[in-house]
Structure formats: structure tokens, C-alpha cells
């Protein structure tokens, strides 16, 4: 229930209900136990205002948010990493995107933990490279030819198995229009097979071969992607030692959006952060007469 709904049922003022809830949350989440934390996910989320972000750290085993801070990058994580060291937490692995600010902070703050680059973010990066190629092609193509790419942006980003019924023809038309775009698309689709490899050694061989293919394609966007993956190969391959991702944190981000929508925004940042700490307890309950 929203605070307003509770106030209506209890005949208390909205402010009184808020103070009761805030006091309870502050008491329960004043000291969060960190000693037993082993696997973390770190990501950022947008809080509604232009350029305003918060950083969240999630315990992947309990599903509980352990840390929320304004901003993003190393500064938003440093205090939390210090608290983990003080609690003598034996963190084995941390899942995050390939943001240098996050993984460099983790390497410095938790030198024994392994960095695992989230595979969803890697596929997203590959999709961005394909879209970059598509936009460049649209700029260069003649007006008559542009119609072959119109409306194909999301088709090119989808996995082949997710292309809607009736749309494969449009996708094939776009791929026939430009050979480099076709090669980039199938390289992206092939990249998804990396995380299906049975062992770390097999994945290492597969990744090396894929990068060689991408560089040999001569497509600037794919060469750039291959260089990035070579540079971050250890974090990518760590998935086969610790198969974790920021996926559960994406689910939490959906809950955060629902929380903001129910509250019509939040004027009290302290209360908003306390509500975030309790998100792992929230459940949807159907009530009746």
C-alpha cells in the first residue's frame, strides 16, 4: 500500500505514517551485515532528473540491496568497499558492466575478488556497434536505398529467434542491402554462443577465434568491439569461474521504477534510499473482500 492508502485506513496523517515507516526502516537497516557477502552485482540507475544517477550494490545470494549512493563511478563505491573490508567479507566475485570507474574501484578496494563483466551489457555493446554501422550506412546511402533500412533498427538488435512473425523478410532485405552490415549482424549473433561454451579453456579459445574473425572482417565497428573484448578478456572469461551477472539487479531496477511511479517521485532522498533497502522484501499481494 502507498503511504496515502495507509493514512486513509488508519485515520492518521500522511506525515505521521511516513515518520513511522521511516523510523522502522532506519532501525532495521542502520547496520546491514556484510561479513557473509560472497557475490555482488554493481550497477547504476537513473532517478528521474537529467544526468542524475545512483549506484546500487546487490548481494546476489540474498537479493538484498547492500549499498545505495548518489552518483556513479568509483566515488559512489569507495565507502562501501571500505566497509566490506572492515567487516572482513570474503567477496569472491563482483558482476558489473565494463565501466572502468566501477571495475577499477573494485580491483583497488577488493583485490582478491574477481571481476565478471556482465554478458548482457556485452551484447548491448555489440548491438550499439551494429546500430552505429546502420546509421553510417543511412547517411551514405542514396535516398532510394534508404527504404531498405527503414524500421530495421530493432530487428538488427534482436536475437534471430526473437524476430517477430512476418519480419524475417524485412531483416533479410536489410542484410542483403549491405554486406558489411550483414557480416556485423552475424558476428553479433555468433558472439552469443560464447557463453554456451562448456569450460573456461574452451571459452578462451572461442573468444580468441571470434576476435580474429571480427578484426579480419575489416568493419571498423567490429574491429573496435574485438579490441575492447581482447582488452577485457579476463573479466569476460571469469564468468566461467563464477557464473554471475547483473541480471538480478535489473529486476531490482524494475522495482525501483514501480516505487518511483507509486510515489510520483520522491522529495525526501533519505526516505527513498531507505525504501530501496527494503525492496527485496516487497511482494505483490492480491486482496479481496
N, C-alpha and C positions, 0 to 999 in steps of 0.2 A: 504494500500500500504506500501511497505517497504521504508526505507529512500532512498535507491538507486533508486527505481522507481520514487519517488517524485523528486529526484535530476535530473533525466533524463527528466522529464516532464517540470520542471521549469527552467532547464539550470543553476541550482545552484550547488555548490559543495556539496558533501555528508556531510562534516563538517558543512557547513552553515545550511543545512536542520536540522541536528541533533541539533545544537545550538538553532535554532528557536523552535523546538519541546520541547527540554529540558527546555528552558526558560518558555514556556507556561505551561508545566506540573508543574514546580516548583511554578509558580504563583498560579495555581488552587488548588494544593494540599499541599500548605505550611501550611494551617490551616484547618484541617478536623473537622467538627462539631461533637462533641461526646456527647453532652448533651442529645440527644433524643435516644441514643442507648439503646435497651432493651434486645436483644437476640444476643449472639455471638457464633461463631464457631472458634475453635483454632486448628491448625494442623501444621505439618511441611512438607516441600517438599525438594527433592534433587535437587541441582543446577548444577549437571553435573560432579563435581570433586569428587574424592573418599573421603567420610567422610564429605563432605561439605553440610550443610543444612541451610535452612532459616525457620523462624517461621512466620506464617501468621494468622492474626485475621480478621474475616469477619463479617460484620453486616448482620445477617440473614434476616432482613426485607428489606433492600435496595439492598443487594447483593454487596455492596461496600467493598473493602479491606480497613481496617482502620489502619492496622499496619503491617509492614514488618521489620524483624530484622535478622541479621546474627546469626547462631547458633540455638540451640533448648534447651528447658527447661526453668526454672524459670528466668534465667538471660536475656533471649530473650524477656520475657514478662513483667518484673518488671516496666520498664519505661512507657509502655503503660497503665498498670493498675493504675499507679500513675496519669497519665493524665486523665483517666476516673474519678477518684475520684475528681481531681481538677475541672473537668467540671461538677461535680455533676450529673453524669449519673446514672440513676436508672436501672442498669442492673439486670434483673430478673433471667436469666439462661445462662449458658455457656456450649455448647456441645464440648466435647473433647474425645480423646482416654483415656484409663486407664493408661496413663503415669503419674507416681507420680509427676514428675517435673512440669507438667502443672497444674494438679488439685490442688496440694498443693499451687502453686503460686496464683491461682485464689482464693482459700479459704482465703489466707492471704491478698491478695490485694482487693478482693471484698467479704467481709464476709457475706453480705446479699444475694449474688447471689447463685442460686442452680447449682450444677454440674450435668450435664446429660451425662452419658457415652454413646458414640455412639454405636448403636446396630450393625452396620456393622463391627466395629472393634471387637465386642464380638464374632460374628460368625466367623470372621477371626481367632480369638484366638482358637475357638473350632476346626476349620479346621487344625490349626497348631498342636494341640494336637493329632488329628487323624493321621496326617502325621508322627508325632513323633512315634506313635504306629506302623504305617505301616513300617517305616524304621527299627524299632527294630525287627519287625517280619521278615523282609527280611534278617536281619543279622543272626537271629536264625534259619531260615528255611533251609531245605536241598535244594540242587541245583534243584532237580526235582520239588519241590513245589514252587519255586520262580516264575515260569512262571504264576502262578495264580494271582500274584500281579503286574506283569509287565504291565506298561501302565495304571494303575488304579488310579494313584495319583489324577488326576484332576476329575475323576469320583467320588471319595470319597468326594471331596470338593464341588461338585455341589449340588444344591438343587435337590431333587428327580424329580421335574417337569422339570428340565433343562437338564437332561441326554439325549444326542443325540439319535436319532433313530438308532437302531441296537446295542446300547451299554449297555442296561439294563442287558443283559445276562452276559457280562463281569463283570459288577458290582456285580451281584448276585453270580458269581463264586468266586470273591474275598471275599465276605462276608461269603460264605459257608466255605471258607478255614480256617477261624479263628474266633471262637465265640467271643472273646473279641473285635476284630476289628468290628464285626457285631454289637455288643452292643453299642460300641462307636459311630458308624455311626448313629444308630437310636436315640441315645441320642442327638446327634448334630441336627438331623432333628426335633426332638421333641422340642429342645430349641427354634427354630424359632417361635414356637407358643406363646412364652412368650409375644411378642409384639402385639399379637392379642387379649389379654385379655381386657375385657370391662372397668375395673376400676383399680385404684391403689391397693385396697384391694384384688381384685381377682388376680392381678399380684403378689402381695406379697405371697399369699397362693401358687400360681402356682410355683413361684421361689423356695420357701422352699421345696415343694414336689420334684421338679426336682433335687435340690441339694442332697436331701436324696437318691433319686434313683441313682444318679451318684456315690455317696460315697458307697452305698450298692453294686454297680457293682464290686467293688474290682479292677478296672482298674486304674493303677497309674495315667495315663494322665487325666482321667475323674475326679478322686478324686482331683487332683491338680486344674483342672478347676473349680470344685464345690467350693473348698476353696477360690479361687480367687473371685468368684461371691458372695459368702457369705460376704467376706471382703468388697466388693464394692457394696453391695446390695442397699444402699440408692441412690447412683448415677445412678444405673440401673433403679430403680423404679421411679426416678424423671422424667423419660420420660413420665410417665402417668399424671404428673402435667404440664409438659412443653414438648410437643411432637416435639422436635427439634433434629437435627442430624448434623453431619459434611458433609452430602451428597452434599449440595450446594458448599462446599469448594472443594470437589473432582472435581466438574465441573470446578471450577476456576483453579485447578491444571492442568486440560487438556488444558486450555487456556495458562497457563504458558509454558507447553511443546511446544505448537504451536509457542508461542512468541520466545522461545529459538531456535527452529528449523528455523524460518524465519530469525533470526538474526545470525544464525550459531555460537551461543554462544554470550557472552557479555563481552567485555573487560572493560566497564565502569559500575561499580556496582551501582553508584548513578543514572545513567540514567535508568538502568534496573529496579531498585526499583520504580522510578517514573512511568515507563511504567506499572508496576504491579498495581499501584493505579488507573490507567485508564482502567483496564481490564473490569470492569463492563459496560463500555460504548462501548466496541468493538462489532462489528456486522459483519457478512459475507454478502457482497453485491454482487450480480451478475451484471456485467456490460457488455454492448454490444456496437455495433457501433452506 
